[in-house]
Amino acid sequence: MSRFLFVVPPLVGHINPAVGVAAELAARGHESAWACADPGLVRRLAGEDATVFPCAGPVPGSGDGVRPPDLRGPEALKFLWERFLAPLAEEMAPGVAAAVGEFGPDVVVADQQALAGGLVAERLGLPWATSATTSAEFTDVLSGMPKVAEWLDGLLAGLRNRVGDSTGTADPRFSPHLVLAFSTPEFVGPDARTGDQIRYVGPSVADRPAPSGFPWDWLDPARATVLVTLGTANTDVGERFLAECQSAARERADRMQTVIVDPAGVLGSSLGGADDKGVLVVPSVPQLPLLERVDAVVCHGGHNTVCEALWHGVPLVVAPIRDDQPVIAGQVVAAGAGIRVRFGRVTAPKLGAAIGAVLHEPDYRLAASRIRTAFRAAGGASMAATHLEQLAIGAPAKETA
């Protein structure tokens, strides 16, 4: 038996992939624990019996982490690093070190945005793996912004000096031992980053707790079904976009049904409302079971949502907002699996046209099916667990077919 410490940020889309890997490791007789600034969130996603070591750290969207909703581009990236990721690394570091001391892991598995995991592991001489839950870092997204790249290198160097091994040389976003990329080159594109330690394992899609009470009998199997979701971290900016989606859906209610996820309640509940026949507005959905029954997804381009849709062979309309989402949206379009629209400006007619295209033009579904095949062949949580087992016993990672 080996022990694995998962170090994760308090973000649902970053915890969920690790949950599948931890479950696979448990099935093989290994033991896992977690370090996070929000233990309650980890237990909600990984199970109430999960061993979680609490860490300090900022909560997204609160205090200094409240990001102006109109912030975009390099300024949004700078805000993310200065107000969230860098403070998270510094504040989590003591808790991660304490977790290592108490749990005694053989391997630290550090999410790419929980930099304290890799920095502390390097300082303590432990093997560590990167859990890369977004494929945006696997393309050279800063190649056209050399000043931004230089600024980020300086920020990472400062973090290393404060919480890591000042003599170390590894980029804390990319472990020199093992990088688990929850995507595939077929989706990332021809310029996907490669390296001896990088393993493209595809999405980690596993059963997880889901909200109860979804009205499954509302769905009409005779009509196309569309899911609209902006994930869990964009409730502050979604009102206009969701309203346009609702208008587009109402106009097409005679030929398609639409489920809109509205956690902030900006649209109000529509279940049973005569004005919203064919449109269901709910605060949350059991996303994985629902994806088995939808024909298209409209989303913000979040990596988790995009990969789960493509895992099911479902084409997308993507409206990226910020952070890595424009990169992910670009990968969707380049793969031929969807259409990109402008989040802040798209209107109901344009949304309706895009939804109609991915529903009825076969090339989008064919491309989504090709990515589905590549994702499933990569091995997912099972292959990730195998690579972690090899790292724990000191064996070199093996190439996958």
Solvent accessible surface area in square Angstrom, and as a share of the most:
residue,aa,sasa,rsa
1,M,156,0.70
2,S,12,0.08
3,R,78,0.29
4,F,0,0.00
5,L,0,0.00
6,F,2,0.01
7,V,0,0.00
8,V,3,0.01
9,P,0,0.00
10,P,9,0.05
11,L,34,0.17
12,V,29,0.17
13,G,25,0.24
14,H,27,0.12
15,I,0,0.00
16,N,13,0.07
17,P,7,0.04
18,A,2,0.02
19,V,16,0.09
20,G,3,0.03
21,V,2,0.01
22,A,12,0.09
23,A,57,0.44
24,E,50,0.22
25,L,0,0.00
26,A,64,0.49
27,A,86,0.67
28,R,81,0.29
29,G,45,0.44
30,H,31,0.14
31,E,62,0.28
32,S,25,0.16
33,A,0,0.00
34,W,7,0.03
35,A,0,0.00
36,C,0,0.00
37,A,18,0.14
38,D,46,0.24
39,P,32,0.20
40,G,48,0.46
41,L,20,0.10
42,V,0,0.00
43,R,76,0.28
44,R,135,0.49
45,L,10,0.05
46,A,32,0.25
47,G,21,0.20
48,E,137,0.62
49,D,132,0.68
50,A,18,0.14
51,T,68,0.40
52,V,12,0.07
53,F,29,0.12
54,P,94,0.59
55,C,14,0.08
56,A,62,0.48
57,G,20,0.20
58,P,29,0.18
59,V,81,0.46
60,P,47,0.30
61,G,54,0.52
62,S,53,0.34
63,G,67,0.64
64,D,111,0.57
65,G,15,0.14
66,V,88,0.50
67,R,32,0.12
68,P,60,0.38
69,P,72,0.45
70,D,114,0.59
71,L,42,0.21
72,R,95,0.35
73,G,47,0.45
74,P,64,0.40
75,E,103,0.46
76,A,1,0.00
77,L,38,0.19
78,K,81,0.34
79,F,27,0.11
80,L,25,0.12
81,W,10,0.03
82,E,74,0.33
83,R,108,0.40
84,F,16,0.07
85,L,2,0.01
86,A,10,0.08
87,P,35,0.22
88,L,0,0.00
89,A,0,0.00
90,E,63,0.28
91,E,76,0.34
92,M,0,0.00
93,A,4,0.03
94,P,92,0.58
95,G,14,0.13
96,V,0,0.00
97,A,31,0.24
98,A,66,0.51
99,A,0,0.00
100,V,17,0.10
101,G,67,0.64
102,E,136,0.61
103,F,13,0.05
104,G,45,0.44
105,P,7,0.05
106,D,61,0.32
107,V,0,0.00
108,V,1,0.00
109,V,2,0.01
110,A,3,0.02
111,D,2,0.01
112,Q,6,0.03
113,Q,36,0.16
114,A,0,0.00
115,L,2,0.01
116,A,0,0.00
117,G,0,0.00
118,G,1,0.01
119,L,1,0.01
120,V,0,0.00
121,A,0,0.00
122,E,40,0.18
123,R,106,0.39
124,L,81,0.40
125,G,65,0.62
126,L,37,0.19
127,P,42,0.26
128,W,4,0.02
129,A,0,0.00
130,T,1,0.00
131,S,4,0.03
132,A,1,0.01
133,T,6,0.04
134,T,7,0.04
135,S,2,0.01
136,A,8,0.06
137,E,42,0.19
138,F,2,0.01
139,T,33,0.19
140,D,107,0.56
141,V,59,0.34
142,L,26,0.13
143,S,81,0.52
144,G,67,0.64
145,M,66,0.30
146,P,94,0.59
147,K,170,0.72
148,V,29,0.17
149,A,30,0.23
150,E,127,0.57
151,W,74,0.26
152,L,6,0.03
153,D,85,0.44
154,G,46,0.44
155,L,27,0.14
156,L,11,0.06
157,A,51,0.40
158,G,17,0.16
159,L,0,0.00
160,R,23,0.08
161,N,98,0.50
162,R,135,0.49
163,V,17,0.10
164,G,10,0.10
165,D,46,0.24
166,S,74,0.48
167,T,111,0.65
168,G,19,0.18
169,T,134,0.78
170,A,17,0.13
171,D,49,0.26
172,P,10,0.06
173,R,27,0.10
174,F,14,0.06
175,S,0,0.00
176,P,73,0.46
177,H,82,0.36
178,L,1,0.01
179,V,0,0.00
180,L,1,0.01
181,A,1,0.01
182,F,6,0.03
183,S,1,0.01
184,T,3,0.02
185,P,63,0.40
186,E,105,0.47
187,F,3,0.01
188,V,8,0.05
189,G,19,0.18
190,P,144,0.90
191,D,121,0.63
192,A,15,0.12
193,R,103,0.38
194,T,114,0.67
195,G,34,0.33
196,D,131,0.68
197,Q,42,0.19
198,I,12,0.06
199,R,15,0.06
200,Y,28,0.11
201,V,0,0.00
202,G,0,0.00
203,P,6,0.04
204,S,10,0.06
205,V,34,0.20
206,A,33,0.26
207,D,140,0.73
208,R,59,0.21
209,P,82,0.52
210,A,53,0.41
211,P,58,0.36
212,S,113,0.73
213,G,74,0.71
214,F,21,0.09
215,P,26,0.17
216,W,83,0.29
217,D,139,0.72
218,W,60,0.21
219,L,15,0.07
220,D,48,0.25
221,P,132,0.83
222,A,93,0.72
223,R,59,0.21
224,A,25,0.19
225,T,5,0.03
226,V,0,0.00
227,L,0,0.00
228,V,1,0.01
229,T,6,0.03
230,L,10,0.05
231,G,20,0.19
232,T,98,0.57
233,A,65,0.50
234,N,5,0.03
235,T,63,0.37
236,D,85,0.44
237,V,23,0.13
238,G,3,0.03
239,E,104,0.47
240,R,97,0.35
241,F,1,0.00
242,L,7,0.04
243,A,39,0.30
244,E,41,0.19
245,C,2,0.01
246,Q,17,0.07
247,S,43,0.28
248,A,0,0.00
249,A,2,0.01
250,R,106,0.39
251,E,106,0.47
252,R,38,0.14
253,A,18,0.14
254,D,114,0.59
255,R,132,0.48
256,M,6,0.03
257,Q,1,0.01
258,T,2,0.01
259,V,0,0.00
260,I,0,0.00
261,V,13,0.08
262,D,5,0.02
263,P,65,0.41
264,A,58,0.45
265,G,47,0.46
266,V,53,0.30
267,L,38,0.19
268,G,36,0.35
269,S,100,0.65
270,S,8,0.05
271,L,94,0.47
272,G,77,0.74
273,G,34,0.33
274,A,99,0.77
275,D,124,0.64
276,D,14,0.07
277,K,159,0.67
278,G,4,0.03
279,V,1,0.01
280,L,0,0.00
281,V,4,0.02
282,V,19,0.11
283,P,91,0.57
284,S,53,0.34
285,V,17,0.10
286,P,7,0.05
287,Q,30,0.14
288,L,20,0.10
289,P,59,0.37
290,L,0,0.00
291,L,2,0.01
292,E,128,0.57
293,R,116,0.42
294,V,10,0.06
295,D,47,0.24
296,A,0,0.00
297,V,0,0.00
298,V,0,0.00
299,C,0,0.00
300,H,11,0.05
301,G,0,0.00
302,G,10,0.09
303,H,13,0.06
304,N,34,0.17
305,T,11,0.06
306,V,0,0.00
307,C,4,0.03
308,E,5,0.02
309,A,0,0.00
310,L,0,0.00
311,W,41,0.14
312,H,38,0.17
313,G,6,0.06
314,V,4,0.02
315,P,0,0.00
316,L,0,0.00
317,V,0,0.00
318,V,0,0.00
319,A,0,0.00
320,P,15,0.10
321,I,5,0.03
322,R,14,0.05
323,D,51,0.27
324,D,34,0.18
325,Q,15,0.07
326,P,47,0.30
327,V,40,0.23
328,I,0,0.00
329,A,0,0.00
330,G,31,0.29
331,Q,9,0.04
332,V,0,0.00
333,V,67,0.39
334,A,91,0.71
335,A,22,0.17
336,G,29,0.28
337,A,0,0.00
338,G,4,0.04
339,I,39,0.20
340,R,114,0.42
341,V,17,0.10
342,R,154,0.56
343,F,17,0.07
344,G,49,0.48
345,R,169,0.62
346,V,6,0.04
347,T,59,0.34
348,A,6,0.05
349,P,85,0.53
350,K,139,0.59
351,L,0,0.00
352,G,1,0.01
353,A,66,0.51
354,A,7,0.06
355,I,3,0.02
356,G,22,0.21
357,A,17,0.14
358,V,1,0.00
359,L,25,0.13
360,H,133,0.59
361,E,89,0.40
362,P,94,0.59
363,D,101,0.52
364,Y,45,0.17
365,R,81,0.30
366,L,103,0.51
367,A,2,0.01
368,A,0,0.00
369,S,45,0.29
370,R,152,0.56
371,I,8,0.04
372,R,89,0.33
373,T,89,0.51
374,A,17,0.13
375,F,0,0.00
376,R,96,0.35
377,A,84,0.65
378,A,16,0.12
379,G,27,0.26
380,G,3,0.03
381,A,17,0.13
382,S,52,0.33
383,M,57,0.25
384,A,0,0.00
385,A,0,0.00
386,T,39,0.23
387,H,3,0.02
388,L,0,0.00
389,E,40,0.18
390,Q,25,0.11
391,L,27,0.13
392,A,25,0.19
393,I,134,0.68
394,G,64,0.62
395,A,36,0.28
396,P,112,0.70
397,A,31,0.24
398,K,136,0.58
399,E,139,0.62
400,T,51,0.30
401,A,151,1.17
